[in-house]
């Protein structure tokens, strides 16, 4: 695989992680719509504490999805930093070696 292909693969993978992060962000935004109270669950749910448990569960789900959103965004950013580091190193190396060897013309 060439450096150019590797750099393209890094950019593609970073885009994939960014897409996953965006999808998780959308899912996180949908969690509040899942809230249920006594009218939806029944009076027994209130008496037994199910409404509170369910509400706490939704907070946990929203938190975990948010953590996934953050981590996948971090992965995408990390891959782009690696790509930039490779590009900088390649450019620097080309500058160092440029002109060190010239072919002898016949």
Secondary structure, DSSP 4 states (H G I P E B T S, - for coil): --HHHHHHHHHHHHHHHHHHHHHHHHHHHHGGGG---HHHH-HHHHHHTHHHHHHHHHHHHHHHHHHHHHHHHHHHHHHHHHHHHHHHHHHHHHHHHTTS--PPP-
